[in-house]
Amino acid sequence: MSSSKLTIYINSSKKPPSFARNVSFPLTIQASPEETVGHVKRKIQAKIPKFHPSRQRLTLKPTGNTKPPSLSDETKLQDVLAGLAPGSSNLELEVKDLGPQLGWKTVFVVEYAGPLLIHPFFYYLPRLFYGTDVTHSDLQRLVFTMIEAHFAKRILETLFVHRFSHGTMPFFNIFKNSGHYHILSGLFLAYDLYRPSFSVSSTYIKNTWRNDPQVLWVCVGLWAFFELSNLLTHLHLRSLRPSGTKKRAIPTGYGFGLVSCPNYLFETLGWGVVCAMTGSWAAYLFTTVGTGQMLLWALKKHAAYKKEFGKAYPRGRKSMIPFLI
Ligand SMILES: NC(=O)c1ccc[n+]([C@@H]2O[C@H](COP(=O)([O-])OP(=O)(O)OC[C@H]3O[C@@H](n4cnc5c(N)ncnc54)[C@H](OP(=O)(O)O)[C@@H]3O)[C@@H](O)[C@H]2O)c1
């Protein structure tokens, strides 16, 4: 096929990025039909160096009130052309600035680092937060270790296990996304768990099952089982996606026979153990909000699996809660 001439328009409804104010649009870019949308983004950056591909959103030029969908980086230009009037050799695209971006992994690490750092402050400096020293109960010691281990695991999984299909997200999302972890599982949970009411001499703990080593170790064992199960499902998801690809396949095996998102199920059960062990309102709040969010995501992922894989997707598999939802 011969190379076609592309004209790239910036979205007229939004202001161009400040660093492109002196650029006159439309930019004219030469590209061959075999090249992809990702190549076009790099050619735009060649003309506007600060316009990094990760902050560009390319669509077909809108006509009337219709909002064309975003074109993925892998889409070949010949496939974009194929959807237009026969014989088109020009492509009119529109580029929108998505604003500053942050790496997907960076956002997750910042989210999980919040509680990982906040808990030791409350645990080791009780006088600062409660105005008195706290002789920690076994329950407090164990829960502190469990929570630190959980968030360390999530950071290690983010860095070394997950193969994300998204590269970046808007910079300001980091504040919105971090709120859930930094406030609910960080500040609220740490404040509630290490206070004097849970200490070794408190009436809530002393001479109750919450101070019985056998009960506590059964809880730790159950929690460790759910955490390990969650890790196994993450390792399976990793195995479905060859390195450097965005491939998505039907997960099978451990937990996936019953639900599409057993990783969410095991995460919820792990936090359920923390709730039962402690009876902490903050643990219940974080678990309820997190489970609600995971349930919504699981419903969406389940529907997406069924749409993408059709009859090949196992029938009878639920979204997140076996036999129910
Ligand atoms: N406590 C809470 O409030 C809370 C809330 C949410 C999550 N979490 C924890 O965070 C973990 C990760 O959450 P998540 O929403 O990122 O999980 P996820 O969507 O299931 O994804 C985990 C990883 O697997 C990849 N993946 C998913 N399905 C795949 C498939 N069919 N084929 C190939 N790769 C696939 C994902 O890539 P993509 O980039 O393509 O999606 C991602 O890298 C959860 O399992 C849970 O432990 C906790």
PDBQT file of the ligand as one rigid body, heavy atoms in Angstrom, charges set to zero:
ROOT
HETATM    1  N1  LIG A 401      -8.569  -3.759  49.676  1.00  0.00    +0.000 N 
HETATM    2  C1  LIG A 401      -9.015  -3.026  48.682  1.00  0.00    +0.000 C 
HETATM    3  O1  LIG A 401      -9.751  -2.067  48.871  1.00  0.00    +0.000 OA
HETATM    4  C2  LIG A 401      -8.591  -3.401  47.280  1.00  0.00    +0.000 A 
HETATM    5  C3  LIG A 401      -9.258  -2.825  46.183  1.00  0.00    +0.000 A 
HETATM    6  C4  LIG A 401      -8.838  -3.192  44.910  1.00  0.00    +0.000 A 
HETATM    7  C5  LIG A 401      -7.791  -4.090  44.735  1.00  0.00    +0.000 A 
HETATM    8  N2  LIG A 401      -7.175  -4.622  45.812  1.00  0.00    +0.000 N 
HETATM    9  C6  LIG A 401      -6.070  -5.605  45.669  1.00  0.00    +0.000 C 
HETATM   10  O2  LIG A 401      -5.305  -5.282  44.526  1.00  0.00    +0.000 OA
HETATM   11  C7  LIG A 401      -5.224  -6.433  43.684  1.00  0.00    +0.000 C 
HETATM   12  C8  LIG A 401      -5.074  -6.013  42.230  1.00  0.00    +0.000 C 
HETATM   13  O3  LIG A 401      -6.260  -5.324  41.850  1.00  0.00    +0.000 OA
HETATM   14  P1  LIG A 401      -6.586  -5.087  40.300  1.00  0.00    +0.000 P 
HETATM   15  O4  LIG A 401      -7.924  -4.417  40.240  1.00  0.00    +0.000 OA
HETATM   16  O5  LIG A 401      -5.417  -4.478  39.611  1.00  0.00    +0.000 OA
HETATM   17  O6  LIG A 401      -6.719  -6.632  39.833  1.00  0.00    +0.000 OA
HETATM   18  P2  LIG A 401      -6.942  -7.218  38.390  1.00  0.00    +0.000 P 
HETATM   19  O7  LIG A 401      -7.648  -6.238  37.532  1.00  0.00    +0.000 OA
HETATM   20  O8  LIG A 401      -7.551  -8.566  38.533  1.00  0.00    +0.000 OA
HETATM   21  O9  LIG A 401      -5.489  -7.337  37.758  1.00  0.00    +0.000 OA
HETATM   22  C9  LIG A 401      -4.372  -7.880  38.317  1.00  0.00    +0.000 C 
HETATM   23  C10 LIG A 401      -3.322  -7.955  37.191  1.00  0.00    +0.000 C 
HETATM   24  O10 LIG A 401      -3.658  -9.009  36.288  1.00  0.00    +0.000 OA
HETATM   25  C11 LIG A 401      -3.839  -8.506  34.960  1.00  0.00    +0.000 C 
HETATM   26  N3  LIG A 401      -4.983  -9.227  34.388  1.00  0.00    +0.000 N 
HETATM   27  C12 LIG A 401      -6.274  -9.213  34.823  1.00  0.00    +0.000 A 
HETATM   28  N4  LIG A 401      -7.029 -10.066  34.071  1.00  0.00    +0.000 NA
HETATM   29  C13 LIG A 401      -6.207 -10.617  33.152  1.00  0.00    +0.000 A 
HETATM   30  C14 LIG A 401      -6.394 -11.566  32.091  1.00  0.00    +0.000 A 
HETATM   31  N5  LIG A 401      -7.598 -12.108  31.855  1.00  0.00    +0.000 N 
HETATM   32  N6  LIG A 401      -5.323 -11.905  31.309  1.00  0.00    +0.000 NA
HETATM   33  C15 LIG A 401      -4.109 -11.365  31.554  1.00  0.00    +0.000 A 
HETATM   34  N7  LIG A 401      -3.854 -10.465  32.549  1.00  0.00    +0.000 NA
HETATM   35  C16 LIG A 401      -4.888 -10.090  33.340  1.00  0.00    +0.000 A 
HETATM   36  C17 LIG A 401      -4.148  -7.032  35.138  1.00  0.00    +0.000 C 
HETATM   37  O11 LIG A 401      -3.803  -6.308  33.970  1.00  0.00    +0.000 OA
HETATM   38  P3  LIG A 401      -4.639  -5.029  33.436  1.00  0.00    +0.000 P 
HETATM   39  O12 LIG A 401      -3.743  -3.871  33.631  1.00  0.00    +0.000 OA
HETATM   40  O13 LIG A 401      -4.881  -5.350  31.988  1.00  0.00    +0.000 OA
HETATM   41  O14 LIG A 401      -5.927  -4.945  34.218  1.00  0.00    +0.000 OA
HETATM   42  C18 LIG A 401      -3.244  -6.691  36.316  1.00  0.00    +0.000 C 
HETATM   43  O15 LIG A 401      -1.920  -6.531  35.908  1.00  0.00    +0.000 OA
HETATM   44  C19 LIG A 401      -6.511  -7.225  43.981  1.00  0.00    +0.000 C 
HETATM   45  O16 LIG A 401      -6.417  -8.572  43.589  1.00  0.00    +0.000 OA
HETATM   46  C20 LIG A 401      -6.606  -7.045  45.456  1.00  0.00    +0.000 C 
HETATM   47  O17 LIG A 401      -5.740  -7.963  46.088  1.00  0.00    +0.000 OA
HETATM   48  C21 LIG A 401      -7.554  -4.284  47.081  1.00  0.00    +0.000 A 
ENDROOT
TORSDOF 0
